[in-house]
Amino acid sequence: MQGLAGKVVIITGAGSGLGRESAIELAKEGSRIAVADVNLAGAQETVATITAAGGDAFALEADVSKSASVQKMIAGVLDHYGTIDILVNNAGVVGQLLPVHEVSEESWDFVQGVDMKGVFLCSKYAIPTMLAKGKGVIINIASVSGFLASATGVEYTAAKHGVTGLTKQLAYDYGHKGIRSIAIGPGVIETPLTSEWTCEGGPFHELTMEAPAGRYGRAIDVARLVVFLASDEADFMHGHTIPIDGGSIIR
Ligand SMILES: NC(=O)c1ccc[n+]([C@@H]2O[C@H](COP(=O)([O-])OP(=O)(O)OC[C@H]3O[C@@H](n4cnc5c(N)ncnc54)[C@H](O)[C@@H]3O)[C@@H](O)[C@H]2O)c1
Protein backbone atom coordinates (compact mmCIF):
# COMPACT_ATOMS: atom_id res chain seq x y z
CA MET A 1 0.00 0.00 0.00
CA GLN A 2 1.21 3.46 -0.87
CA GLY A 3 2.22 6.09 1.66
CA LEU A 4 2.75 3.94 4.74
CA ALA A 5 6.53 3.38 4.82
CA GLY A 6 8.11 5.36 7.64
CA LYS A 7 4.77 6.77 8.83
CA VAL A 8 4.25 7.09 12.58
CA VAL A 9 1.07 5.36 13.69
CA ILE A 10 -0.52 5.37 17.14
CA ILE A 11 -2.88 2.45 17.72
CA THR A 12 -4.83 2.42 20.97
CA GLY A 13 -5.85 -0.90 22.49
CA ALA A 14 -3.11 -2.54 20.43
CA GLY A 15 -2.23 -4.99 23.17
CA SER A 16 -4.86 -7.45 21.92
CA GLY A 17 -7.24 -8.43 19.14
CA LEU A 18 -7.92 -6.06 16.26
CA GLY A 19 -5.48 -3.40 17.46
CA ARG A 20 -2.62 -5.89 17.74
CA GLU A 21 -3.30 -7.37 14.29
CA SER A 22 -3.54 -3.89 12.77
CA ALA A 23 -0.25 -2.92 14.40
CA ILE A 24 1.45 -6.01 12.97
CA GLU A 25 0.06 -5.43 9.47
CA LEU A 26 0.96 -1.72 9.44
CA ALA A 27 4.47 -2.55 10.64
CA LYS A 28 4.81 -4.95 7.69
CA GLU A 29 4.11 -1.94 5.43
CA GLY A 30 7.08 -0.16 7.02
CA SER A 31 5.12 2.08 9.40
CA ARG A 32 6.55 2.87 12.82
CA ILE A 33 4.05 1.88 15.50
CA ALA A 34 3.28 3.35 18.91
CA VAL A 35 1.46 0.46 20.56
CA ALA A 36 -0.72 1.98 23.30
CA ASP A 37 -2.83 0.03 25.75
CA VAL A 38 -4.08 0.26 29.32
CA ASN A 39 -2.57 -3.24 29.58
CA LEU A 40 1.16 -2.56 29.18
CA ALA A 41 2.07 -6.26 29.14
CA GLY A 42 -0.24 -6.79 26.16
CA ALA A 43 1.30 -3.81 24.37
CA GLN A 44 4.79 -5.17 25.03
CA GLU A 45 3.81 -8.56 23.55
CA THR A 46 2.63 -6.82 20.39
CA VAL A 47 5.89 -4.88 20.18
CA ALA A 48 7.89 -8.09 20.65
CA THR A 49 6.04 -9.70 17.73
CA ILE A 50 6.67 -6.67 15.50
CA THR A 51 10.33 -6.24 16.36
CA ALA A 52 11.01 -9.99 16.03
CA ALA A 53 9.86 -9.65 12.41
CA GLY A 54 12.19 -6.67 11.86
CA GLY A 55 9.58 -3.94 12.38
CA ASP A 56 9.78 -0.72 14.40
CA ALA A 57 7.45 -0.33 17.40
CA PHE A 58 7.40 0.71 21.02
CA ALA A 59 4.91 0.23 23.84
CA LEU A 60 3.11 2.84 25.92
CA GLU A 61 0.74 2.43 28.83
CA ALA A 62 -2.29 4.66 28.25
CA ASP A 63 -5.88 4.86 29.42
CA VAL A 64 -7.77 6.53 26.58
CA SER A 65 -10.61 7.57 28.88
CA LYS A 66 -8.33 9.80 30.96
CA SER A 67 -7.20 13.15 29.60
CA ALA A 68 -3.87 13.24 31.50
CA SER A 69 -3.02 9.73 30.32
CA VAL A 70 -3.83 10.57 26.68
CA GLN A 71 -1.74 13.75 26.82
CA LYS A 72 1.15 11.74 28.27
CA MET A 73 0.73 9.17 25.46
CA ILE A 74 0.87 11.86 22.76
CA ALA A 75 3.92 13.47 24.41
CA GLY A 76 5.57 10.04 24.63
CA VAL A 77 5.05 9.37 20.92
CA LEU A 78 6.35 12.83 19.95
CA ASP A 79 9.35 12.27 22.17
CA HIS A 80 10.07 8.83 20.66
CA TYR A 81 9.26 9.35 16.98
CA GLY A 82 9.03 13.15 16.66
CA THR A 83 5.70 13.21 14.83
CA ILE A 84 2.28 11.58 14.38
CA ASP A 85 0.92 10.68 10.94
CA ILE A 86 -1.89 8.22 11.64
CA LEU A 87 -4.08 7.65 14.68
CA VAL A 88 -6.10 4.44 14.99
CA ASN A 89 -8.70 4.83 17.76
CA ASN A 90 -9.26 1.16 18.46
CA ALA A 91 -9.42 0.72 22.26
CA GLY A 92 -12.85 -0.47 23.28
CA VAL A 93 -14.84 -2.31 25.92
CA VAL A 94 -18.36 -3.72 26.16
CA GLY A 95 -20.83 -3.15 28.98
CA GLN A 96 -23.24 -5.33 30.88
CA LEU A 97 -25.24 -6.69 27.92
CA LEU A 98 -28.50 -6.00 29.80
CA PRO A 99 -31.71 -4.17 28.91
CA VAL A 100 -31.58 -0.42 29.60
CA HIS A 101 -33.37 -0.39 32.98
CA GLU A 102 -30.94 -2.96 34.39
CA VAL A 103 -27.75 -1.22 33.25
CA SER A 104 -25.83 0.55 36.02
CA GLU A 105 -24.76 4.17 35.63
CA GLU A 106 -21.20 3.00 36.33
CA SER A 107 -21.29 0.70 33.31
CA TRP A 108 -22.74 3.49 31.16
CA ASP A 109 -20.00 5.91 32.23
CA PHE A 110 -17.24 3.30 31.84
CA VAL A 111 -18.19 2.34 28.28
CA GLN A 112 -18.82 5.93 27.14
CA GLY A 113 -15.48 6.88 28.70
CA VAL A 114 -13.43 4.34 26.79
CA ASP A 115 -15.40 3.85 23.56
CA MET A 116 -16.51 7.41 22.86
CA LYS A 117 -14.66 9.92 25.05
CA GLY A 118 -11.47 7.98 24.31
CA VAL A 119 -11.89 8.67 20.59
CA PHE A 120 -12.53 12.34 21.34
CA LEU A 121 -9.51 12.71 23.65
CA CYS A 122 -7.00 10.88 21.46
CA SER A 123 -8.15 12.82 18.40
CA LYS A 124 -8.14 16.14 20.26
CA TYR A 125 -4.54 15.73 21.38
CA ALA A 126 -3.16 14.17 18.17
CA ILE A 127 -4.77 16.69 15.80
CA PRO A 128 -2.51 19.71 16.56
CA THR A 129 0.53 17.78 15.26
CA MET A 130 -1.38 16.75 12.12
CA LEU A 131 -2.64 20.31 11.58
CA ALA A 132 0.90 21.65 11.80
CA LYS A 133 1.93 19.21 9.03
CA GLY A 134 -1.27 19.74 7.01
CA LYS A 135 -1.62 15.97 6.78
CA GLY A 136 -2.93 13.09 8.83
CA VAL A 137 -5.29 10.15 9.00
CA ILE A 138 -7.67 9.22 11.83
CA ILE A 139 -9.26 5.77 11.74
CA ASN A 140 -11.92 5.00 14.33
CA ILE A 141 -12.93 1.42 15.08
CA ALA A 142 -16.69 1.68 15.53
CA SER A 143 -18.87 -1.42 15.07
CA VAL A 144 -22.00 -2.62 13.32
CA SER A 145 -23.41 -1.53 16.70
CA GLY A 146 -22.86 1.98 15.33
CA PHE A 147 -25.65 1.22 12.84
CA LEU A 148 -28.17 -0.89 14.76
CA ALA A 149 -29.33 -2.16 18.15
CA SER A 150 -28.33 -5.68 19.18
CA ALA A 151 -27.40 -7.92 22.09
CA THR A 152 -24.26 -5.83 22.64
CA GLY A 153 -26.31 -3.59 24.96
CA VAL A 154 -27.16 0.08 25.29
CA GLU A 155 -23.82 1.39 26.54
CA TYR A 156 -21.99 -0.09 23.56
CA THR A 157 -24.68 0.68 20.96
CA ALA A 158 -24.90 4.30 22.07
CA ALA A 159 -21.12 4.72 22.23
CA LYS A 160 -20.54 3.21 18.80
CA HIS A 161 -23.31 5.35 17.26
CA GLY A 162 -21.39 8.21 18.87
CA VAL A 163 -18.18 7.11 17.18
CA THR A 164 -19.85 7.17 13.74
CA GLY A 165 -21.01 10.73 14.46
CA LEU A 166 -17.62 11.77 15.81
CA THR A 167 -16.02 10.44 12.63
CA LYS A 168 -18.33 12.57 10.45
CA GLN A 169 -17.57 15.64 12.54
CA LEU A 170 -13.82 15.02 12.37
CA ALA A 171 -14.08 14.72 8.58
CA TYR A 172 -16.19 17.88 8.41
CA ASP A 173 -13.87 19.91 10.65
CA TYR A 174 -10.50 18.77 9.29
CA GLY A 175 -10.88 17.25 5.81
CA HIS A 176 -10.07 20.56 4.15
CA LYS A 177 -7.02 20.87 6.38
CA GLY A 178 -5.44 17.64 5.15
CA ILE A 179 -6.65 15.30 7.88
CA ARG A 180 -8.69 12.39 6.55
CA SER A 181 -11.05 10.73 9.06
CA ILE A 182 -12.83 7.44 8.48
CA ALA A 183 -14.31 4.63 10.60
CA ILE A 184 -14.71 0.88 10.36
CA GLY A 185 -17.79 -1.03 11.52
CA PRO A 186 -16.78 -4.64 12.18
CA GLY A 187 -19.35 -7.37 12.69
CA VAL A 188 -18.49 -10.17 15.10
CA ILE A 189 -14.76 -10.85 14.83
CA GLU A 190 -13.00 -13.58 16.78
CA THR A 191 -10.94 -11.77 19.43
CA PRO A 192 -10.63 -11.99 23.23
CA LEU A 193 -13.50 -9.44 23.43
CA THR A 194 -15.94 -11.83 21.78
CA SER A 195 -14.57 -15.19 22.95
CA GLU A 196 -17.81 -16.00 24.79
CA TRP A 197 -19.99 -15.05 21.82
CA THR A 198 -18.39 -16.87 18.92
CA CYS A 199 -19.83 -20.29 19.63
CA GLU A 200 -22.96 -22.18 18.76
CA GLY A 201 -25.82 -20.75 20.81
CA GLY A 202 -23.96 -17.42 21.18
CA PRO A 203 -26.05 -14.23 20.74
CA PHE A 204 -24.86 -13.59 17.17
CA HIS A 205 -24.40 -17.15 15.93
CA GLU A 206 -27.47 -17.45 13.74
CA LEU A 207 -27.12 -13.94 12.33
CA THR A 208 -23.47 -14.64 11.49
CA MET A 209 -23.92 -18.09 9.97
CA GLU A 210 -26.91 -17.03 7.88
CA ALA A 211 -25.02 -14.02 6.51
CA PRO A 212 -23.39 -14.27 3.06
CA ALA A 213 -19.91 -15.03 4.44
CA GLY A 214 -21.27 -17.69 6.82
CA ARG A 215 -18.41 -17.31 9.30
CA TYR A 216 -17.12 -15.09 12.06
CA GLY A 217 -14.61 -12.46 11.08
CA ARG A 218 -10.91 -12.79 11.75
CA ALA A 219 -8.71 -10.01 13.09
CA ILE A 220 -6.74 -10.06 9.85
CA ASP A 221 -9.92 -9.19 7.87
CA VAL A 222 -10.17 -5.92 9.81
CA ALA A 223 -6.42 -5.30 9.95
CA ARG A 224 -6.12 -5.35 6.14
CA LEU A 225 -8.94 -2.79 5.91
CA VAL A 226 -7.14 -0.61 8.46
CA VAL A 227 -4.01 -0.81 6.29
CA PHE A 228 -5.93 0.20 3.17
CA LEU A 229 -7.77 3.07 4.87
CA ALA A 230 -4.52 4.34 6.39
CA SER A 231 -2.81 4.35 3.00
CA ASP A 232 -2.85 7.06 0.36
CA GLU A 233 -4.90 4.70 -1.80
CA ALA A 234 -7.96 5.55 0.33
CA ASP A 235 -7.52 9.27 -0.33
CA PHE A 236 -11.13 9.78 -1.50
CA MET A 237 -12.67 8.13 1.58
CA HIS A 238 -13.82 10.56 4.26
CA GLY A 239 -16.24 10.51 7.18
CA HIS A 240 -18.03 7.21 6.58
CA THR A 241 -18.12 4.09 8.71
CA ILE A 242 -17.25 1.16 6.46
CA PRO A 243 -18.96 -2.09 7.50
CA ILE A 244 -16.87 -5.29 7.49
CA ASP A 245 -19.29 -7.90 8.71
CA GLY A 246 -19.55 -10.77 6.24
CA GLY A 247 -22.80 -9.19 5.12
CA SER A 248 -24.51 -9.84 8.46
CA ILE A 249 -26.43 -6.55 8.54
CA ILE A 250 -27.70 -6.42 4.96
CA ARG A 251 -31.18 -7.43 6.14
N1 LIG B 1 -14.18 -8.17 18.09
C1 LIG B 1 -15.30 -7.76 17.56
O1 LIG B 1 -16.18 -8.55 17.20
C2 LIG B 1 -15.56 -6.30 17.38
C3 LIG B 1 -16.67 -5.94 16.60
C4 LIG B 1 -16.94 -4.59 16.40
C5 LIG B 1 -16.10 -3.65 16.96
N2 LIG B 1 -15.05 -4.02 17.71
C6 LIG B 1 -14.23 -2.96 18.28
O2 LIG B 1 -12.89 -3.20 17.96
C7 LIG B 1 -12.05 -2.63 18.96
C8 LIG B 1 -11.05 -3.69 19.40
O3 LIG B 1 -11.76 -4.79 19.95
P1 LIG B 1 -11.13 -6.25 20.11
O4 LIG B 1 -12.17 -7.20 19.68
O5 LIG B 1 -9.80 -6.29 19.52
O6 LIG B 1 -11.06 -6.31 21.71
P2 LIG B 1 -9.89 -6.81 22.70
O7 LIG B 1 -10.56 -6.89 24.03
O8 LIG B 1 -9.22 -8.01 22.15
O9 LIG B 1 -8.86 -5.59 22.66
C9 LIG B 1 -9.20 -4.35 23.20
C10 LIG B 1 -7.94 -3.73 23.78
O10 LIG B 1 -8.30 -2.43 24.27
C11 LIG B 1 -7.61 -2.24 25.49
N3 LIG B 1 -8.29 -1.24 26.30
C12 LIG B 1 -9.44 -1.38 27.01
N4 LIG B 1 -9.71 -0.25 27.67
C13 LIG B 1 -8.72 0.63 27.37
C14 LIG B 1 -8.44 1.96 27.77
N5 LIG B 1 -9.24 2.61 28.62
N6 LIG B 1 -7.34 2.57 27.27
C15 LIG B 1 -6.51 1.89 26.43
N7 LIG B 1 -6.72 0.62 26.04
C16 LIG B 1 -7.81 0.00 26.51
C17 LIG B 1 -7.61 -3.62 26.15
O11 LIG B 1 -6.62 -3.71 27.18
C18 LIG B 1 -7.36 -4.53 24.97
O12 LIG B 1 -5.98 -4.74 24.77
C19 LIG B 1 -12.98 -2.14 20.05
O13 LIG B 1 -13.21 -0.76 19.90
C20 LIG B 1 -14.25 -2.93 19.81
O14 LIG B 1 -15.39 -2.25 20.28
C21 LIG B 1 -14.75 -5.32 17.93
The ligand as a Tripos MOL2 file, in Angstrom:
@<TRIPOS>MOLECULE
LIG
   44    48     1     0     0
SMALL
NO_CHARGES

@<TRIPOS>ATOM
      1 N1        -14.1760   -8.1670   18.0910 N.am      1 LIG1
      2 C1        -15.3040   -7.7590   17.5650 C.2       1 LIG1
      3 O1        -16.1800   -8.5500   17.1970 O.2       1 LIG1
      4 C2        -15.5560   -6.3010   17.3790 C.ar      1 LIG1
      5 C3        -16.6680   -5.9350   16.6030 C.ar      1 LIG1
      6 C4        -16.9350   -4.5880   16.3960 C.ar      1 LIG1
      7 C5        -16.1020   -3.6460   16.9570 C.ar      1 LIG1
      8 N2        -15.0470   -4.0160   17.7070 N.ar      1 LIG1
      9 C6        -14.2270   -2.9640   18.2840 C.3       1 LIG1
     10 O2        -12.8860   -3.2000   17.9590 O.3       1 LIG1
     11 C7        -12.0510   -2.6320   18.9580 C.3       1 LIG1
     12 C8        -11.0480   -3.6920   19.4030 C.3       1 LIG1
     13 O3        -11.7610   -4.7910   19.9520 O.3       1 LIG1
     14 P1        -11.1290   -6.2450   20.1130 P.3       1 LIG1
     15 O4        -12.1730   -7.1960   19.6810 O.co2     1 LIG1
     16 O5         -9.7970   -6.2880   19.5240 O.co2     1 LIG1
     17 O6        -11.0610   -6.3100   21.7060 O.3       1 LIG1
     18 P2         -9.8940   -6.8130   22.7010 P.3       1 LIG1
     19 O7        -10.5570   -6.8930   24.0290 O.co2     1 LIG1
     20 O8         -9.2190   -8.0110   22.1530 O.co2     1 LIG1
     21 O9         -8.8630   -5.5930   22.6630 O.3       1 LIG1
     22 C9         -9.1990   -4.3450   23.1960 C.3       1 LIG1
     23 C10        -7.9370   -3.7290   23.7750 C.3       1 LIG1
     24 O10        -8.2990   -2.4280   24.2690 O.3       1 LIG1
     25 C11        -7.6100   -2.2440   25.4890 C.3       1 LIG1
     26 N3         -8.2940   -1.2410   26.2980 N.ar      1 LIG1
     27 C12        -9.4370   -1.3790   27.0120 C.ar      1 LIG1
     28 N4         -9.7090   -0.2460   27.6710 N.ar      1 LIG1
     29 C13        -8.7210    0.6290   27.3740 C.ar      1 LIG1
     30 C14        -8.4410    1.9590   27.7720 C.ar      1 LIG1
     31 N5         -9.2350    2.6140   28.6220 N.pl3     1 LIG1
     32 N6         -7.3380    2.5700   27.2660 N.ar      1 LIG1
     33 C15        -6.5110    1.8910   26.4270 C.ar      1 LIG1
     34 N7         -6.7240    0.6200   26.0420 N.ar      1 LIG1
     35 C16        -7.8060    0.0010   26.5070 C.ar      1 LIG1
     36 C17        -7.6120   -3.6160   26.1460 C.3       1 LIG1
     37 O11        -6.6220   -3.7060   27.1760 O.3       1 LIG1
     38 C18        -7.3590   -4.5250   24.9650 C.3       1 LIG1
     39 O12        -5.9780   -4.7420   24.7730 O.3       1 LIG1
     40 C19       -12.9770   -2.1450   20.0540 C.3       1 LIG1
     41 O13       -13.2100   -0.7650   19.9010 O.3       1 LIG1
     42 C20       -14.2530   -2.9270   19.8100 C.3       1 LIG1
     43 O14       -15.3880   -2.2520   20.2790 O.3       1 LIG1
     44 C21       -14.7540   -5.3240   17.9270 C.ar      1 LIG1
@<TRIPOS>BOND
     1     1     2 1
     2     2     3 2
     3     2     4 1
     4     4     5 ar
     5     4    44 ar
     6     5     6 ar
     7     6     7 ar
     8     7     8 ar
     9     8     9 1
    10     8    44 ar
    11     9    10 1
    12     9    42 1
    13    10    11 1
    14    11    12 1
    15    11    40 1
    16    12    13 1
    17    13    14 1
    18    14    15 2
    19    14    16 1
    20    14    17 1
    21    17    18 1
    22    18    19 2
    23    18    20 1
    24    18    21 1
    25    21    22 1
    26    22    23 1
    27    23    24 1
    28    23    38 1
    29    24    25 1
    30    25    26 1
    31    25    36 1
    32    26    27 ar
    33    26    35 ar
    34    27    28 ar
    35    28    29 ar
    36    29    30 ar
    37    29    35 ar
    38    30    31 1
    39    30    32 ar
    40    32    33 ar
    41    33    34 ar
    42    34    35 ar
    43    36    37 1
    44    36    38 1
    45    38    39 1
    46    40    41 1
    47    40    42 1
    48    42    43 1
@<TRIPOS>SUBSTRUCTURE
     1 LIG1         1 GROUP 0 **** ****
